[in-house]
Amino acid sequence: MHPTAASHAGAVPVAKPQESVRPRHLTEPAAVKWLLITAAVAFVAILIVLPMITVIFEAFRKGWEAYADALRDPHALAALRLTLLTALIAVPLNTIFGVCAAWAITKFRFRGKNALITLIDLPFSVSPVISGLIFILLFGAQGFLGPWLQEHNIKIVFAMPGIVLATIFVTFPFVARELIPLMESQGVQDEEAAATLGARGFRTFWKVTLPNIKWGLLHGIVLCNARAIGEFGAVSVVSGHIRGETNTLPLHIEILYNEYQFTAAFAVASLLMLLAIVTLIVKAWIEARMHTGK
């Protein structure tokens, strides 16, 4: 026998790797696939893309000068400052609360843990208008603490403190809800190892926990900031709608629209939309880094 043939005869046959093909009963027909894709694209186009194009078109309908004048208006600038200042106060406070709450819930066992998780989720289930009304009932002139606040000349509602409190209330679950599942999946092994090596609480958090949760933390901060900038319901109840003083950007847009100043309303709305787009870009970048783990 030829040596080559002998070698082939004694060789062990190697099975070719099978291609991963979905079972036929799980594969949709092409018509169904394209129908679903078309429906999804049409839904996004009608409810997201078309309104965005409308905002830009209406904002520049009367030209660049009218657009710039609407943004340079003192009331618009005051609303922008108040919106950014409110977010600058609310987001760091919610970040601190979210980290502390997530740390306590995932790293310790204590009574009332489920109750704490439920309370964290409360703003998701309560209407923002109702949450604003709660602050009116607490700090308003006829509220529970109203007479005491008036005696000490402390103003909460219809002023910036009420706006900040309402914004904090509706946004405080975002950071905690982003971190709790992440920290639960990571467990406590790294922290226990650090404690075994002699690291104390803050050093363990700074050197071990924070590097593991940094992208999830940033993701929660971005979502919290987006909600703080765009909040309308709760802020509308506690603000008093004082133009140039207690109006945030969403409230200023509402006033302009109700006064039939459509170009100015859409111009300011385009600024708010720009902030939202920047937020989405940052969110997408953070999500990409979370998937790569870098």
DAMORA-V685696 format. One record per pair of residues at least 12 apart in sequence whose C-alpha atoms are under 10 Angstrom apart, sorted by sequence separation. I is the first residue (numbers start at 1). J is the second residue. D is the distance in Angstrom with one decimal. If there is no record, write none. Layout:
[[I	J	D] [I	J	D]]
//
This chain:
[[101	113	10.0] [104	116	10.0] [105	117	8.0] [192	204	9.1] [235	247	8.7] [236	248	8.8] [239	251	9.0] [243	255	8.8] [252	264	9.9] [253	265	5.0] [256	268	9.2] [191	204	6.4] [194	207	9.1] [235	248	8.1] [252	265	7.9] [253	266	7.6] [141	155	9.5] [190	204	8.9] [191	205	7.9] [194	208	7.6] [236	250	8.9] [241	255	8.6] [253	267	8.9] [101	116	8.5] [102	117	9.4] [139	154	9.7] [140	155	8.8] [141	156	9.8] [193	208	9.7] [235	250	9.3] [236	251	6.7] [250	265	9.7] [253	268	6.5] [254	269	9.6] [101	117	8.8] [139	155	8.3] [140	156	7.7] [141	157	8.8] [191	207	9.7] [232	248	8.4] [235	251	8.3] [249	265	9.9] [252	268	8.2] [253	269	6.5] [139	156	6.3] [140	157	6.1] [191	208	6.7] [231	248	8.8] [232	249	9.0] [233	250	9.6] [252	269	9.4] [138	156	9.7] [139	157	6.3] [140	158	8.7] [190	208	6.8] [191	209	7.2] [230	248	8.9] [231	249	9.2] [232	250	6.0] [233	251	9.3] [250	268	8.7] [101	120	8.8] [138	157	9.3] [139	158	9.9] [190	209	7.9] [229	248	8.4] [230	249	7.9] [231	250	7.3] [232	251	6.8] [249	268	7.4] [250	269	7.8] [253	272	9.6] [136	156	9.0] [137	157	9.9] [229	249	8.0] [230	250	6.5] [231	251	9.2] [249	269	8.0] [135	156	8.8] [136	157	6.6] [188	209	9.3] [229	250	8.4] [230	251	9.7] [98	120	9.2] [135	157	7.4] [136	158	9.1] [140	162	9.8] [190	212	9.7] [232	254	9.7] [249	271	9.0] [250	272	8.0] [139	162	8.5] [186	209	9.4] [249	272	7.3] [132	157	9.5] [136	162	8.7] [183	209	8.5] [186	212	8.3] [135	162	7.4] [186	213	9.2] [135	163	9.8] [183	212	8.5] [132	162	8.7] [135	165	8.2] [182	212	9.0] [183	213	7.3] [132	163	8.9] [135	166	7.4] [182	213	7.2] [134	166	9.3] [132	165	9.1] [133	166	9.6] [183	216	9.5] [132	166	6.1] [135	169	10.0] [179	213	7.2] [182	216	7.3] [131	166	7.1] [132	167	9.2] [178	213	9.7] [179	214	9.5] [181	216	9.9] [182	217	9.6] [131	167	9.8] [179	215	9.7] [180	216	9.8] [129	166	9.7] [132	169	9.1] [179	216	6.2] [128	166	8.4] [131	169	7.7] [132	170	9.3] [178	216	6.3] [179	217	6.4] [128	167	9.4] [131	170	7.8] [178	217	7.0] [179	218	9.9] [178	218	9.4] [179	219	9.3] [128	169	8.9] [175	216	8.5] [176	217	8.7] [178	219	7.5] [179	220	7.6] [128	170	6.7] [175	217	6.6] [178	220	5.5] [230	272	7.7] [127	170	9.1] [174	217	9.7] [175	218	8.5] [177	220	7.8] [178	221	9.1] [229	272	8.2] [230	273	9.5] [126	170	8.8] [175	219	7.9] [176	220	7.7] [174	219	9.2] [175	220	4.3] [176	221	9.7] [178	223	9.4] [230	275	9.4] [123	169	6.8] [124	170	7.6] [174	220	5.6] [175	221	6.0] [229	275	8.4] [230	276	8.5] [122	169	9.4] [123	170	5.4] [124	171	8.9] [173	220	9.1] [174	221	7.5] [175	222	8.9] [229	276	8.7] [122	170	9.0] [123	171	7.6] [124	172	9.8] [172	220	10.0] [174	222	9.1] [175	223	7.9] [120	169	9.8] [123	172	8.0] [124	173	7.8] [174	223	6.6] [175	224	6.8] [226	275	8.2] [227	276	9.5] [122	172	9.9] [123	173	7.2] [124	174	9.5] [171	221	9.9] [174	224	5.5] [226	276	6.7] [121	172	9.1] [122	173	8.2] [123	174	9.9] [173	224	8.3] [174	225	9.3] [225	276	9.8] [226	277	9.9] [120	172	7.6] [121	173	6.2] [171	223	8.7] [172	224	7.4] [226	278	9.7] [120	173	5.5] [121	174	9.2] [171	224	5.6] [174	227	9.1] [226	279	6.6] [119	173	9.1] [120	174	9.1] [170	224	9.2] [171	225	8.2] [225	279	8.3] [226	280	8.8] [121	176	9.4] [171	226	9.3] [172	227	10.0] [117	173	9.6] [120	176	7.8] [121	177	8.1] [168	224	9.3] [171	227	6.5] [172	228	9.7] [223	279	8.0] [120	177	8.0] [167	224	9.8] [170	227	8.1] [171	228	6.5] [222	279	6.6] [223	280	9.0] [170	228	8.0] [222	280	8.5] [117	176	9.3] [169	228	9.9] [117	177	9.0] [167	227	8.4] [168	228	7.8] [171	231	9.0] [222	282	7.5] [223	283	7.8] [167	228	5.9] [170	231	8.2] [222	283	6.5] [166	228	9.6] [167	229	8.8] [221	283	9.5] [117	180	9.5] [167	230	9.7] [170	233	9.7] [219	282	8.6] [220	283	9.1] [164	228	9.2] [167	231	7.1] [170	234	7.8] [218	282	9.4] [219	283	6.2] [222	286	9.2] [166	231	9.2] [167	232	9.2] [169	234	8.9] [170	235	9.7] [218	283	8.5] [219	284	9.1] [166	232	10.0] [167	233	9.8] [219	285	9.5] [166	233	9.3] [167	234	7.3] [219	286	6.3] [163	231	10.0] [166	234	5.8] [167	235	6.9] [218	286	7.2] [219	287	7.3] [165	234	9.5] [166	235	6.1] [217	286	9.8] [218	287	9.6] [165	235	9.0] [166	236	9.5] [216	286	8.2] [105	176	9.8] [163	234	8.0] [164	235	8.3] [166	237	9.1] [215	286	6.3] [216	287	8.4] [219	290	9.1] [101	173	9.8] [162	234	9.6] [163	235	5.4] [166	238	7.5] [214	286	9.9] [215	287	7.8] [90	163	9.8] [94	167	10.0] [102	175	8.7] [103	176	9.2] [106	179	9.3] [162	235	7.9] [163	236	8.5] [165	238	9.3] [166	239	9.5] [215	288	9.6] [216	289	9.8] [86	160	8.0] [90	164	6.4] [94	168	6.8] [98	172	7.1] [101	175	9.4] [102	176	5.6] [106	180	6.6] [163	237	9.0] [164	238	9.7] [215	289	7.2] [216	290	7.3] [85	160	9.6] [86	161	9.1] [89	164	7.3] [90	165	7.9] [93	168	7.8] [94	169	9.0] [97	172	7.5] [98	173	7.2] [101	176	6.4] [102	177	7.9] [105	180	7.4] [106	181	8.5] [160	235	9.8] [162	237	9.5] [163	238	6.3] [164	239	9.9] [215	290	5.8] [88	164	9.7] [89	165	9.7] [90	166	9.4] [91	167	9.1] [92	168	9.8] [96	172	9.8] [97	173	9.1] [98	174	7.7] [99	175	7.3] [100	176	8.3] [101	177	9.4] [102	178	8.9] [103	179	8.6] [104	180	9.5] [106	182	9.4] [107	183	8.3] [162	238	5.9] [163	239	6.1] [214	290	9.1] [215	291	9.6] [86	163	7.4] [87	164	8.0] [90	167	6.6] [91	168	7.6] [94	171	7.3] [95	172	7.9] [98	175	5.0] [99	176	6.3] [102	179	6.0] [103	180	7.8] [106	183	6.3] [107	184	8.2] [158	235	9.4] [161	238	9.4] [162	239	7.0] [163	240	9.8] [213	290	9.5] [82	160	8.1] [86	164	5.6] [89	167	9.5] [90	168	5.2] [94	172	5.0] [95	173	9.6] [97	175	8.2] [98	176	3.9] [99	177	9.8] [101	179	9.1] [102	180	4.9] [105	183	9.2] [106	184	5.5] [157	235	9.8] [158	236	9.6] [160	238	9.1] [161	239	9.4] [162	240	10.0] [215	293	8.5] [85	164	8.9] [86	165	9.2] [89	168	8.6] [90	169	8.9] [93	172	8.3] [94	173	7.9] [95	174	8.7] [96	175	8.8] [97	176	7.4] [98	177	7.7] [99	178	9.7] [101	180	8.2] [102	181	8.7] [105	184	8.7] [106	185	9.2] [158	237	8.5] [159	238	7.7] [160	239	7.5] [215	294	8.9] [83	163	9.5] [86	166	10.0] [87	167	7.9] [90	170	10.0] [91	171	8.0] [94	174	8.1] [95	175	6.0] [96	176	9.3] [98	178	8.6] [99	179	7.3] [102	182	9.3] [103	183	7.8] [106	186	9.4] [107	187	7.8] [108	188	9.5] [157	237	8.9] [158	238	5.4] [159	239	6.1] [82	163	9.3] [83	164	9.6] [86	167	7.5] [87	168	8.8] [90	171	8.0] [91	172	8.1] [94	175	6.9] [95	176	7.8] [98	179	7.5] [99	180	8.8] [102	183	7.4] [103	184	9.5] [106	187	7.7] [107	188	6.5] [157	238	5.3] [158	239	4.4] [159	240	7.7] [212	293	9.3] [82	164	9.7] [86	168	8.9] [90	172	8.3] [94	176	8.3] [98	180	8.7] [102	184	8.9] [106	188	8.2] [156	238	8.7] [157	239	6.6] [158	240	4.7] [159	241	9.6] [91	174	9.8] [156	239	9.6] [157	240	7.8] [158	241	7.8] [159	242	8.9] [163	246	7.9] [87	171	9.9] [91	175	9.1] [107	191	9.0] [158	242	7.9] [162	246	9.6] [163	247	9.3] [160	245	8.2] [161	246	10.0] [163	248	9.0] [159	245	7.8] [160	246	6.4] [158	245	9.3] [159	246	6.1] [160	247	9.4] [158	246	6.9] [159	247	9.6] [157	246	9.9] [158	247	9.8] [140	238	9.0] [135	234	9.1] [139	238	9.7] [133	233	9.9] [134	234	9.4] [132	233	7.4] [133	234	7.6] [136	237	7.9] [103	205	9.3] [131	233	8.6] [132	234	4.2] [133	235	9.9] [135	237	8.9] [136	238	6.6] [128	231	8.5] [129	232	8.6] [130	233	8.5] [131	234	6.0] [132	235	6.6] [133	236	9.9] [134	237	9.6] [135	238	7.2] [128	232	8.0] [129	233	4.9] [130	234	7.3] [131	235	9.3] [132	236	7.7] [133	237	6.5] [134	238	9.5] [128	233	5.1] [129	234	4.8] [132	237	5.3] [133	238	7.5] [103	209	9.2] [127	233	8.0] [128	234	4.6] [129	235	8.2] [131	237	8.8] [132	238	5.8] [127	234	8.3] [128	235	8.3] [129	236	7.8] [130	237	8.8] [131	238	9.6] [132	239	9.2] [128	236	9.3] [129	237	6.5] [128	237	9.0] [129	238	9.3] [99	210	9.6] [99	213	9.8] [99	217	8.1] [98	217	8.9] [95	217	8.1] [98	220	8.9] [95	218	9.4] [98	221	9.6] [95	220	8.2] [94	220	9.8] [95	221	6.7] [94	221	8.4] [91	220	9.8] [92	221	8.3] [95	224	8.6] [91	221	6.8] [94	224	8.0] [91	222	8.9] [94	225	9.8] [91	223	9.7] [92	224	9.6] [91	224	6.4] [92	225	9.4] [90	224	8.7] [91	225	6.0] [90	225	8.3] [91	226	9.7] [91	227	9.7] [87	224	8.7] [88	225	8.4] [91	228	7.6] [87	225	6.2] [90	228	7.4] [86	225	9.8] [87	226	8.8] [89	228	9.9] [87	227	9.0] [88	228	9.2] [84	225	9.5] [87	228	5.5] [88	229	9.7] [86	228	7.5] [87	229	6.2] [86	229	8.0] [87	230	9.7] [84	228	8.9] [85	229	9.6] [83	228	8.1] [84	229	7.0] [83	229	6.0] [82	229	9.8] [83	230	8.6] [83	231	9.4] [80	229	9.5] [82	244	9.2] [86	248	8.9] [81	244	10.0] [82	245	8.0] [83	246	9.5] [85	248	9.9] [79	243	8.3] [80	244	9.9] [81	245	10.0] [82	246	7.4] [83	247	8.3] [84	248	8.8] [78	243	8.6] [79	244	6.5] [82	247	7.4] [83	248	5.1] [84	249	9.4] [78	244	5.4] [79	245	7.6] [81	247	9.9] [82	248	5.8] [83	249	6.3] [76	243	9.2] [77	244	8.3] [78	245	6.9] [79	246	7.6] [80	247	8.9] [81	248	8.1] [82	249	8.1] [83	250	8.8] [75	243	6.5] [76	244	7.6] [78	246	8.7] [79	247	5.4] [80	248	6.5] [81	249	8.9] [74	243	9.9] [75	244	4.6] [78	247	7.8] [79	248	4.4] [80	249	5.8] [74	244	7.3] [75	245	8.2] [78	248	8.0] [79	249	5.1] [80	250	9.6] [76	247	8.9] [77	248	9.7] [78	249	8.8] [79	250	8.5] [75	247	8.4] [76	248	8.7] [77	249	9.0] [79	251	8.3] [80	252	9.2] [75	248	9.7] [76	249	7.2] [79	252	6.7] [75	249	9.6] [78	252	9.6] [79	253	9.5] [76	252	7.0] [75	252	7.9] [76	253	8.8] [76	256	10.0] [76	264	9.3] [80	268	9.3] [76	265	9.8] [79	268	9.9] [70	261	9.6] [73	264	9.3] [77	268	9.8] [80	271	9.3] [76	268	7.4] [80	272	9.2] [70	263	7.9] [71	264	7.7] [70	264	4.9] [71	265	9.7] [69	264	8.2] [70	265	8.0] [67	263	7.2] [68	264	9.2] [70	266	9.2] [71	267	6.9] [72	268	10.0] [66	263	7.5] [67	264	6.8] [70	267	6.4] [71	268	6.3] [66	264	7.6] [67	265	9.7] [69	267	9.3] [70	268	7.0] [67	266	8.8] [68	267	8.2] [71	270	9.9] [63	263	9.6] [67	267	5.7] [68	268	9.8] [71	271	8.4] [61	262	9.9] [62	263	7.2] [66	267	8.7] [67	268	8.6] [61	263	7.2] [62	264	9.9] [59	262	8.0] [60	263	7.4] [67	270	9.8] [58	262	7.6] [59	263	5.2] [60	264	9.5] [58	263	6.1] [59	264	7.0] [61	266	9.7] [57	263	9.5] [58	264	9.1] [59	265	7.7] [60	266	8.5] [61	267	9.8] [58	265	9.0] [59	266	4.7] [60	267	7.4] [55	263	9.4] [58	266	6.1] [59	267	4.4] [57	266	8.7] [58	267	7.7] [59	268	8.1] [55	265	9.3] [56	266	7.4] [57	267	9.5] [59	269	8.2] [60	270	9.8] [55	266	5.6] [56	267	7.7] [59	270	7.1] [54	266	8.8] [55	267	7.7] [58	270	9.4] [59	271	9.9] [55	268	9.6] [56	269	8.8] [57	270	9.8] [55	269	7.1] [56	270	6.3] [55	270	6.3] [56	271	9.8] [54	270	9.9] [52	269	9.7] [53	270	9.9] [56	273	9.4] [52	270	8.3] [55	273	8.7] [52	273	7.9]]
//
